[in-house]
Amino acid sequence: MKNLYGILSLSIFVSCTNQVKEKPIEGKVEREQVTVVTKVPGKIAKLLVEEGDFVHAGDTLAILSIPEVDAKEEQAKGALQSADAQYNMAVKGATKGQLVQLQAKVDGLKEQYEFAKKSIGRLDALLQDSLIPQQKYDETYAKFQGAKNQYLAAQAELAEAKGGARQEQQIMALGQKERALGAVSEVNVAAQEKYIIAPQDMSVETINLKVGELAMAGYPIINGFLDRSTYFRFTLPENQIGKLQKGAAVEVEIPYLNHKKVKAKVISIKALNSYASIASAYPDFDPQQAVFELKIVPEDVAGSKDLLTKTLVVLHAN
């Protein structure tokens, strides 16, 4: 009787052992993620998308309220107007009225100079004939030299007024104008940052802030998945990786879609770092083995765009 029980137990054990099947290679549906962040701090004034929406590159996702930028814009524009006026004044020199006054001054001094020149010419002849004393001639000659110098000085003053300020002053004024232009450009760039723009075609996954909340610089406002970026991720120990190679054609089973199978291709195989290689508290492989990550993309990318992220998939190697 005892022998009979032993035979039955052995039969049951063998039967159960024969029913043990090799564990399938399981993975997850993944997508490439993109995070949209702010470059300048501001409050959320308006959200133009909702979670689950699909947006195209260049679409506006949200609008920030940045009062500081508006104030700096007014300051920059005022500084530009002032610098532009100073530069124009340095280049153009005197005004039209000032030029008229200087021209009249030059004309008046020219008349005095011409009169003094004629007078000294007449006195020179009289001096030669000894009809006037030398003292008289010297006094008139001094007046002639004074009129001549005043006339030359007025001519130089008029020429400087017509030609504008010194070259150094013009360069300095130009530098101030360019600096003001740079400030205006900087403010304009900052003003554009209040519009949060989609960098690529993407589906909106999560919106991390609500209207009225403050977004600091670099804060991730919106997370999303890139369009047509669906792939399957598997991790295998080194004793199972030998039957798969980069470029190999495989089939991936999707259990939640009534075990639908899609054709796919292995596009990358890379070793995981030791700290990231064990994803389970009870791994079913030797911890001493290296673990590799497989990235597999479906052949029909467009037909796989609606697969749910993080759902279970099973790999079938051909």
Order of alpha helices (4+ residues) and beta strands (2+ residues): alpha-beta-beta-beta-beta-alpha-alpha-alpha-alpha-beta-beta-beta-beta-alpha-beta-beta-beta-beta
